[in-house]
Amino acid sequence: MNNYNRLILKLFLFFGLLFSLQAFANNQIQNIRVSPAADNTRVVFDLAAAPEFKYFTLENPDRLVIDLSRVRVGSRLPAINGESVLVRSIRSSTNQTNMRIVLDLSKAVKPNVFALAPAAPHGHRLVIDLPDSTSASSVTSTPATAAPATNTSSTVAAPAAISSPVRAARDIVIAVDAGHGGVDPGSIGPAGTYEKDLTLPIARQLVALINKEPGMRASLVRTGDYFVHINNRTDIARRMQADLLVSIHADAFTSPTPRGAAVWVLSLRRATSEVGRMLEQTERHSELLGGVAEVIKDSANERYLAQTVLDLSMNHSMVTAHQVANQVLSELGKVTTLHKREPQAASLGVLRSPDIPSILVEVGFISNPQEERLLRNSAHQEKLVQSLFTGLRRHFELSPPADSLFAQRRAKEHRVQAGESLSLLAQRYNVSVEQLRRHNNLRNDTLRIGQVLRIP
């Protein structure tokens, strides 16, 4: 090969490499949106391409750090639209094709960071949900600004745990999914009511009510009018480490006659197919199986062990979901007509998670003109929300997760049986009769069968 040919080859390889690097680092942040809500602040980065990212939190001061890979050289943060009292500022620094984004926070939160695929009118997005009951109560006097991340290496050195108070027992976490949203309106009633416009306010009210209950905590799967793919809804709930997923919907039929609420759980047939599908996704075993995946990872019988664990997990989820559905139906029947009095089994995608018990609640038929008007009524919505909350709370009072505050509370309660007296119970629990009276606000020593006493 002569020198000319060598030169041509070198130029070809150089421009080929340059082109490859440009293709490799082709992402760019096009827009930043900050949207505070009643219990959550959402930060959305609109991107030119699908994001590759990692994130962690730091404390003293509280920060969320996101490392975004494959970003165009020289990329900077655009102007920020919106403001929040929780997000003090958003700043960045770049290193070749990597960008480090730092959200300075006013307090420690547990962030939920995930990517969304394009859905009109939006393209690729990186979404950060920051749960906070005071997100919308006030806003800063000036918007969050994109300040330069100076001396990033010293201020953002290594991941650290979120600062939070130490508790002897954890909260029960419930993910509340408002059905449909954005480009997906769901069913449309005779008067033009969109299902998505009914499910979100009901979901928001349910989250607010749950968050008032000590030992329970809830977050929305979607916090506004935007589309979330059905497969992403369970993934979001999993990132929340939810004990239960509740999806809110309104039913519809070709005839205007049907009416009433119903609760759906996963069918056995769909459950079996989901376990089979997830077994094929070996890269997700650690996500779905937790620490068990580390034990079975190198085993020759990994598939069989994984199937056993997934089967047990799915069975537990289905049993739990059925129990929750019965409690919810019992309460719903007190405030509205029931279309079905027993939990209904269906092959619905939002119920498919093997590790999260899930129910889908149809609060009524939007296709029924009378029920459409009723579902739009705020007083009726409040009744529905109260019944849903009461059913959920009742289930966890009866069957609390072992490490939860509800389990701790249940261990300190006693349900009165036939033949039991206050003096007998005082002797059994090594407390005085007066302590039992005072702790339970009893005016006398008369007890009734089934009465629940708190043990001091």
N, C-alpha and C positions, 0 to 999 in steps of 0.2 A: 504494500500500500504506500503510495507516494505521499509527500507532505501535503499536497492540496487535498487529497482524499481524507487524510487524517484531520485536516482543518475543518472540512465539511462535516465529518463525523462528530467532531467535538462541538461544533456549532449546533448540530442537530440534537445531540444529547443535552447541551446546555439549555436550548429553548424548550426541549421536551421536559426537562426537569423543572424549568421555570413555570411552564404551563401546568405541570402536575402540582407544584406548590401552590399556585394560584387556585387550582381546583380544590386542593386539600384545605386551604384556608379561605373559604368563600362566605363565611357567615358575617353578619353585621346586624347590630341593634338599630332598628329603624325608628322605634318609638317606645316611650315608657309611659304607662298609664297607672296611676295610683287611685284606687277606689275604696274608701272606707265604707263599711256597712255596720249594722247594729252590733255584730259580734265578730267581725272579721275585717281586716284590711287586705285587699287584693292588689298586688303589684304585677303588672303584665308587661313583659318585654316582647314587642313585635320584632320578629327576626326575618332575615332573608332566607334562612335555611333551617332545617331541623337542628336543635341544639344538642351539643354534647357537653355535659356539665357534671360537676360535683359540688356539694355544699356542706358547710358545717357552721356551727355557732360559736361565738366567743362571748365572754363576760368581762365586766369591769373595764370599759363600758360594754353594754350589750350590743352585739353586732351579728348579722347574718352575712356570711361570706360565700360567694358563688364563683367557682372557677369555670369559665366558659372556654372551651377548646375550639380550635380551627376558626379563629376570627381574623378578618382581613387586617393586614398590617396597617397601623395608623388609625384604627377604629377608635372613635370616642363616643361617649354617651350623648344622646340627643337631649333636647329639652324635655322636662318632665311635665306631664299633664296630670293635674290633680294634686291633692295634698292630704296628709293624715297626721294626727298627733302622735301616732305610733312610729312613723318613719320620719326621722329627723333629717336625714340626707341620704343621697345615693351617690357614691363616688366609684372611681375605677382606676386601674393601672393596667398596662399591657406589657407583655414579655413575648416578643416574636409574634406567634400566632395565638397566644393565650391571653385572655382578659380576666382579671380578678375584679369582681364587683362587690362592693361592701355597702350593705344597708345599715346605717347607724340607727339603732332603735332606742326608744325611750324606756323600754323595759324588756325583760326576758320573755320570749314566747316560744312555742313549739311550731316551727314553720312546716308547711307542706309545700314542697317544690316539685313541679311536674311539667312535662311538655304537652302541648296540644298540637294536633295536626291541623293543616289549613281547613277552614270552614268559612264560607262566604259570610261577611265581607272581610274576614281576617285571614292572614297567612299563618306561617309557623309562629308559635308563641311559647315563651317560658313563663309559667305562672307561679307566683309565690303567694300562698295564703297564710296570713298571720292572724291566728285566732286571738281575739281580744274583745272583751265585753264593752270596752270604752272606745272602740274604734271610731264610731260615728257620733259620740256624745259631744265631742269638740274637735276642732281642727286648728292647726297652727296658723298663726297670723300671716306667715309667708309660706309658699309652697316648698316642698322638699326640693333641694337643688343638687345638681350633679357637681359636687366638689371634688377636686383632684385627690386621689388616694396617695398622699405623700408618705414616704418612708414605709411603704406597705410591708416590707419584709420584717420590720421591727414591730409594727402594730398588729399585724395579722400573721402570727408566726405558726400556730398549730391549732388543730381543733380542740375545743374544750366543751364540756357539758353545759347545757342550759342551766342557768341559776334558777332554782325553784325551791320552795320550802320542803323540808323533809317530812314525809307523812308515813304513818304506820301502815296505812292501807290506801290503795289507789282508787280513783274514780272509775266508774263504769262508763265506757266511751260508746256513744251512739252516733253513727253517721246517718244524717237525714238527707235523702236524695229527692229533690224536687224534679219530678218527671219532665222530660222533653226540655225545651229551651232554645232560644236563638232561632236558627233557620228551621227548627223542628217544632211546630206549634202544638203537636199532639192532636187530639180530637177537637172539633169545633162544634159548639152548640148551635141550636136553631137561632138564637139571638146574636150569634157571632162571637161568643165567648171562646177564647183559646184556652185549652187545657193547661198550657204552660203558665198562663196568667193566674190560674187558680192554685196550682201546686206550689209555686214559690212562696206566696204569703202564708199558706198553711204550714209549709216546712219551716219558714222563719219563726212563726209563732211557737211551733213545737220545740225548736232549738232553744228559744228564749225561756220557755217553761221548764225544760229539762235542766238548763243551766242554773236555775234557781234552786234546784233540789240538791242538798248536800250529798255527795257521793256519786253524783251523776254529772256527765259532761257531754255536750253534743256539738257537732259542727256540720255545716252545710257542705254537701258535695259540690253543688254549684251555688254561687252567691248572687248571681245576677242573671239577666236574660241573654244567655249565650249557650251554644251547643256543646255538650260533652258526650263523646262517643260512649255507647252502652258498655263497651269493654273497659273503658277508663274509669267508669263509676265505681266498680268494685276495687280497682287498683287504688283509687283515691281513698276509699274506705280503709283499705289495707294499710296505706301509709299513715292514716290516722290511728292505726292500731285499734280499730273499732271492735267492740264486743258484739255489735249488732248493726245491721244496715236496714234502714226503713225507707222504702221508696214510696213516694206519694204520687198517686195518679187519680184521674177521673175516667170512669168507664164510658163506653159509647156503643150504640147498636144501630142497625139500619132502621129499626122501628123506634118510635118515640115512647113506647109503652114501658119497657123495663126501667126499674129504678132501684135504688138502695146501695148500700156499701158492701164490700167484700174484701177478704184478705187472701192473698195467694202465697203459696210456698213452692219450692222447687219440686218438680215431679221426679220420681225415682228413675224414670228412663233418662231424663236429662242429666240427672246426677251421675248415673253410670257412664254416660258418654263424656261428661266433663272430666271425670277421673281419668278415663282413657286418654283424652286429649292432653291433659296436663302431664300425664306420665311421659308423653312424647317430648314435652318441653323440658328436657333435663336441665337446661340452664336456669330454670325457674324453681328447681327443687329446693334450693336453700331459702328462697323467698316464701315458698308455700309450706315447707316442712320445718322451718326454723332450725334449731340446734340439732334436731334429729338428722338432718341432711349431712352434717359433719360425720356422724357415726356410720352412716350407710354409704358414704360417697365412694369409698374404695372397696366396697364389698362386691364379690362376684354376683351376688344375688340382689344387687341394688334395686332393680326394677320391681322385684317381688316385695322387698321391704318397703319401697316407696309406695307401692300400691296398697299395702296393708295400712300404712300410716295415713295415706290419703283417704282410704275407705273409712277408717275410724273417724278421721276428721270430718269427712262429709256426713257420716252418720250422725255424729254429735251435732253438727250444724243443722241438719234437717230436723232432728228431734227437738232441738232448742227452738228453731223457727216455728215448728208446729205448736209448741207450748206458748210461745209469745203470741202467735196468731189467735189462739183460743182466748187468751186474756184480753186482747185488743177487741175481738169480736164481741165478747161479753160486755165490754164498756160501750162500744159503738152502738150496740143494740138498745142502749138506754137513751140515746139522743137522736137516732135516725133509723130509718127502715133498713133492714138487712136484705140484700139481694140473695146472699148465701149465708146460712147460719154456721157452716163448718168451713174450716180452711180449705181452699181449693188448690189443687196441684197443677202446675203448668210448666212448660218449657220456656221460661222467660230468662233472657240473658242477664238481667240485673240480679237475679237470684242465684247465679251459678257458682259463686265462690265456695270452695270446700272448707275454708278456714274461718269464714265469717257467717254466722247465722243471718239469714236475710228474709225479709217479708216485703211484699208489695201490697199497699193498701189502696183500694179503689174507694174513694170517699163518697161516690155517688155516680149517677149517670148524667153526664153533661148533655147527652142526646135527648134527655127527657126535659121538656120545657119548664115544668114546675120545679124539677130538681136543679136545673141550670140556674134559675133565679135564686133558689135556696142556697146553692153553693157560692153564689156571689155575695150573699148576705154576711156581713161581718159577725153578727151575733151567732149565726149558725156555724161559721168557721171556728169561733171560739169554743163552742160546744164540742165540735169535732176534735179540735186540738186537745181540749181537756180530757176527753175520753181516750184519745190515743196515749197521752201522757200517763193517765191513770193505769191503763192496761200494761204499758211498758214497765212502770214502776212496780206494779203488783207482781209481774213476772220475776223481776230481779229481787224483790223482797222474798219470794218463795224459793228462787234458785239463783242465788248470787254467785258470781265468780269467787273462787276461794280466797284470792288475795285482795278482794275489794272491801271498801268501807261498809257496803251493804252486808257482806258476810260477817264482818266484825260486829256490826250492829245487831245482826240476827243472833249472834252467839250470846248477846246480852239481853235477849228477849225470851219471854216464856208465854206460850199459849195455854190458857187454863183448861185443864181436863176435868172430867166429872169426878167429884169427891175431893177436889183440892181446895184448900183454904189459904188465907193470907198467912196465918201462923205456920202452916205446914211449909209453904214456899219460903218464908223467911228462914226457917230452920234449914231447909235444903240448900239455900244459896248463902247461908251464913251471914245474913243481914237482919236488921231488926224490922218488926212490923211497921214501926213509924217511918223507917227509911223507905219501905215499899210504898206506904201511903203518900209520903211527900214526893217521891220520885215519879209517881203516876197520877198525882193530883186526885187521890181518892178521898171522897167525903166520908166513907164508911168502909167496913170490912167485907161487904157483900161482893162476891165475884160471880161472873156469869161464864158458862162454858164457851170457849172460843175467844174469850177476851185476851188481848195481848198485853202483858205487863213488861215494862222495862226494868231490868235488874240493875241496881246501882253498883 
